[in-house]
Amino acid sequence: MKRTLLVALATIVVPLFSSEPSAFGAGNLNNPNPYGLTSSEEVILQNKNNLHKVVIKSNNQANEVDSIRDRIDGLQAILEGLAVKSQENKMSMQVLNQKSSEALESSNEYEKRLTEISQKNSQNIEEIKMAMSEISRLVDTINSSYVTKSEFNNLVTDINKFKDLLAKEFKHSPAAKKNKSEFEGMKNSDIETKAKAYYDKKYYTKAIEHYTYLIEKNYKPATSNYMIGEMKYYRKNYADAIAYFKKSASLHSTASYMPTLMIHTALSMDKTGDKTNAKTFYEAIIAKYPNSKHANDAEKYLTSMK
């Protein structure tokens, strides 16, 4: 009954393998929490994060500058209003002086009006000082946090230098020269034969070198990626194994080794703590290969997860 139910789920689970399996996530730099990265990819991710931080800071500064510009415009309007008031007070003083003998009945009234005008002028001066102090503070804030064009250009220059250095190091590295001399003049089919022989003897380092060369030459890349994935799996480098299995499955999803690839992918995910996707792969194996040994193994693993 259980086997029948899982087979019925094939119409839902099997499409996962009609294209590149979505559960694979290793080596994906766009993943929020990427894993299975090479050392070069880790540096590229770090540079990508640094650029992202600069962009965020630049956007925040742009928003802050817009806000400051609005506030400065408001302060400018206040200053203009204060200037108008000051001019009005000055004119009032002139009128008062001209008509003091006619409009004011006593010197006490004159002094009272004069005191009021003086107080207004003092208040206007204080408001102007506060406005100028606010403008000064805003300018200091911009100067302390602004990402200059020079700083941004320096970051871009550093990244470009790193890329050039990485390319030169790879080009002139001993490993690159060794591969060129070791494989020069050999047929790809002969290199594949040697790679398989190294694999059978569990000389995984040499086997990986040979299969990597074949991938670079685009000779049976699906098989080569699968074989490297197997060696990474046996070495317990599960995140790397998932990345190679993913590439192999995307290139040849109907290969004869797919049942093994799928069960080892599921186990690798299980080992890395990705229980949800491991369960999905176990169920897909049972649905796609119901009468195989791998299906029986998948059922056992599913049972142990409960």
C-alpha positions in Angstrom: 0.0 0.0 0.0 2.8 2.4 0.9 4.7 1.5 -2.3 1.6 2.2 -4.3 1.0 5.6 -2.7 4.5 6.7 -3.4 4.3 5.6 -7.0 1.2 7.7 -7.3 3.2 10.7 -6.1 5.5 10.3 -9.1 3.4 12.6 -11.2 4.2 15.3 -8.6 7.8 14.5 -7.7 9.3 13.2 -10.9 9.0 16.6 -12.8 11.7 17.7 -10.4 14.1 15.8 -12.7 12.7 16.8 -16.0 15.0 19.9 -15.7 17.8 20.9 -13.4 16.7 19.7 -9.9 15.7 22.8 -7.8 16.9 21.2 -4.6 20.5 21.6 -5.7 21.9 24.8 -4.2 25.6 24.4 -3.9 27.8 26.9 -5.7 24.9 29.3 -6.2 26.3 32.8 -5.4 22.7 34.2 -5.5 21.6 31.9 -2.7 21.1 33.8 0.6 23.2 31.2 2.4 25.5 29.7 -0.4 27.5 26.6 0.3 29.8 24.3 -1.7 31.8 27.4 -2.9 35.4 27.2 -4.3 38.0 29.5 -2.8 37.7 31.8 -5.8 33.9 31.9 -5.5 34.2 32.8 -1.8 36.4 35.8 -2.6 34.0 36.8 -5.4 31.1 36.5 -3.0 33.0 38.7 -0.5 33.6 41.4 -3.2 30.0 41.1 -4.2 28.9 41.7 -0.6 31.3 44.7 -0.3 29.9 46.2 -3.4 26.3 45.6 -2.1 27.2 47.4 1.1 28.6 50.4 -0.9 25.5 50.6 -3.0 23.3 50.5 0.1 25.3 53.1 1.8 25.3 55.3 -1.3 21.5 54.9 -1.6 21.1 55.8 2.1 23.3 58.8 1.6 21.3 59.9 -1.4 18.1 59.7 0.6 19.7 61.6 3.5 21.0 64.3 1.1 17.5 64.7 -0.3 16.1 65.0 3.2 18.9 67.5 4.2 18.2 69.5 1.0 14.5 69.7 1.9 15.4 70.8 5.5 17.9 73.4 4.1 15.2 74.7 1.8 13.0 75.1 4.9 15.7 76.8 6.8 16.3 79.2 3.9 12.6 80.1 3.9 12.9 80.8 7.7 15.9 83.0 7.1 14.2 84.9 4.4 11.2 85.4 6.7 13.5 86.6 9.4 15.1 89.1 7.0 11.7 90.4 6.1 10.8 90.8 9.7 14.1 92.6 10.4 13.5 95.0 7.5 10.0 95.7 8.8 11.3 96.4 12.3 13.9 98.8 10.8 11.1 100.6 9.0 9.1 100.7 12.1 12.0 102.3 13.9 12.2 105.0 11.3 8.5 105.7 11.3 8.6 105.8 15.1 11.4 108.3 15.1 9.6 110.5 12.6 6.3 110.5 14.4 7.4 110.2 18.0 6.6 113.8 18.8 3.1 113.5 17.2 2.0 109.9 17.9 3.4 109.3 21.4 2.0 111.2 24.3 4.9 110.6 26.7 8.5 109.4 26.7 7.5 106.3 28.7 5.3 105.1 25.8 8.2 105.7 23.4 10.6 103.7 25.5 8.1 100.8 25.8 7.7 100.6 22.0 11.5 100.8 21.6 12.0 98.0 24.0 9.5 95.7 22.2 11.2 96.3 18.9 14.6 95.6 20.5 13.3 92.3 21.9 12.0 91.2 18.6 15.3 91.9 16.9 17.1 89.9 19.6 14.7 87.0 19.1 15.3 87.1 15.4 19.0 87.0 15.9 18.8 83.9 18.1 16.6 82.1 15.5 19.2 82.9 12.8 22.0 81.5 15.0 20.0 78.3 15.6 19.3 77.9 11.9 23.0 78.4 11.0 24.0 75.9 13.7 21.6 73.3 12.2 23.0 73.8 8.7 26.6 73.4 10.1 25.6 70.1 11.8 24.0 68.7 8.6 27.1 69.6 6.6 29.3 67.8 9.2 27.1 64.7 8.9 27.5 64.6 5.2 31.2 65.0 5.4 31.6 62.2 8.0 29.6 59.5 6.1 29.8 60.4 2.4 31.3 57.7 0.1 33.4 59.7 -2.2 33.8 58.9 -5.9 37.5 58.3 -5.2 36.7 55.7 -2.5 34.2 53.9 -4.8 36.7 53.9 -7.7 39.4 52.5 -5.4 37.1 49.6 -4.5 36.4 48.8 -8.2 40.2 49.1 -8.9 41.0 46.6 -6.1 38.5 44.1 -7.5 39.9 44.4 -11.0 43.4 43.9 -9.7 42.3 40.8 -7.8 40.7 39.4 -11.0 43.9 40.0 -13.0 46.1 38.5 -10.3 43.9 35.4 -10.1 44.0 34.9 -13.8 47.8 35.3 -13.9 48.3 33.0 -11.0 46.1 30.3 -12.6 47.9 30.8 -16.0 51.4 30.4 -14.5 50.6 28.0 -11.7 52.6 24.7 -11.5 49.3 22.8 -11.7 48.4 24.4 -15.0 51.8 23.7 -16.4 51.7 20.2 -15.1 48.3 19.5 -16.7 49.5 20.9 -20.0 52.6 18.7 -20.1 50.9 15.6 -18.7 47.9 15.6 -21.1 49.6 17.2 -24.2 49.3 14.9 -27.2 46.9 12.5 -25.5 43.5 11.7 -26.8 40.5 12.6 -24.6 39.4 9.0 -24.7 42.8 7.8 -23.4 42.6 10.4 -20.6 39.2 9.1 -19.7 40.6 5.6 -19.5 43.4 6.7 -17.2 41.0 8.7 -15.0 38.7 5.6 -14.6 41.8 3.5 -13.7 42.8 6.0 -11.0 39.2 6.0 -9.7 39.1 2.2 -9.5 42.4 2.2 -7.5 40.9 5.0 -5.3 43.7 7.4 -6.4 41.1 10.2 -6.2 43.5 13.1 -6.5 44.9 12.0 -9.8 41.4 10.9 -11.0 40.0 14.4 -10.2 42.8 16.1 -12.1 42.0 14.0 -15.2 38.3 14.4 -15.1 38.7 18.2 -14.5 40.8 18.4 -17.6 38.1 16.5 -19.6 35.5 19.0 -18.3 37.6 21.9 -19.5 37.8 20.2 -22.9 34.0 19.6 -22.8 34.6 15.9 -23.3 31.7 13.9 -21.8 31.2 16.7 -19.1 28.1 15.0 -17.6 30.0 11.8 -16.8 33.1 13.7 -15.6 31.1 15.8 -13.3 29.3 12.7 -11.9 32.6 11.0 -11.3 34.1 13.9 -9.5 30.9 14.1 -7.5 31.3 10.5 -6.5 34.8 11.0 -5.3 33.8 14.1 -3.3 31.0 12.0 -1.8 33.4 9.2 -0.7 35.7 11.9 0.7 32.7 13.2 2.7 32.9 16.6 1.0 29.1 16.5 0.7 28.5 20.2 -0.3 31.0 19.9 -3.2 29.5 16.5 -4.2 26.0 18.1 -4.5 27.4 20.8 -6.7 29.0 18.3 -9.2 25.9 16.0 -9.1 23.8 19.1 -9.9 25.9 19.9 -12.9 25.9 16.3 -14.2 22.1 16.0 -13.8 21.5 19.3 -15.7 23.6 18.0 -18.6 22.2 14.4 -18.9 19.2 13.7 -16.7 18.6 10.2 -18.2 22.1 8.8 -17.8 22.4 5.2 -16.6 24.1 6.4 -13.4 21.1 8.6 -12.4 19.8 6.3 -9.6 23.2 6.3 -7.9 23.6 10.0 -8.4 20.1 10.6 -6.9 20.7 8.4 -3.8 24.1 9.9 -3.2 22.6 13.4 -3.6 19.9 12.6 -1.1 22.5 11.2 1.4 24.7 14.2 0.9 21.8 16.5 1.7 20.9 14.4 4.7 24.5 14.7 6.0 24.6 18.5 5.5 21.3 18.8 7.5 19.1 19.6 4.5 16.5 17.1 5.6 13.6 18.5 3.6 15.3 18.2 0.2 16.8 14.8 1.2 13.3 13.5 1.9 12.2 14.9 -1.5 15.0 13.0 -3.3 14.3 9.8 -1.4 10.6 9.9 -2.4 11.6 10.7 -6.0 13.9 7.7 -6.2 11.1 5.4 -4.9 8.7 6.9 -7.4 11.0 6.8 -10.4 12.8 3.5 -9.8 10.3 1.5 -7.7 11.9 -1.9 -8.2 15.5 -1.0 -7.8 17.9 -1.5 -4.9 18.2 2.3 -4.5 14.4 2.5 -3.9 14.7 -0.1 -1.1 17.6 1.9 0.4 15.6 5.2 0.1 12.7 3.6 2.0 15.0 2.6 4.8 16.4 6.1 5.0 12.9 7.6 5.0 11.9 5.3 7.8 14.9 6.3 9.9 14.0 10.0 9.4 10.6 9.5 11.1 
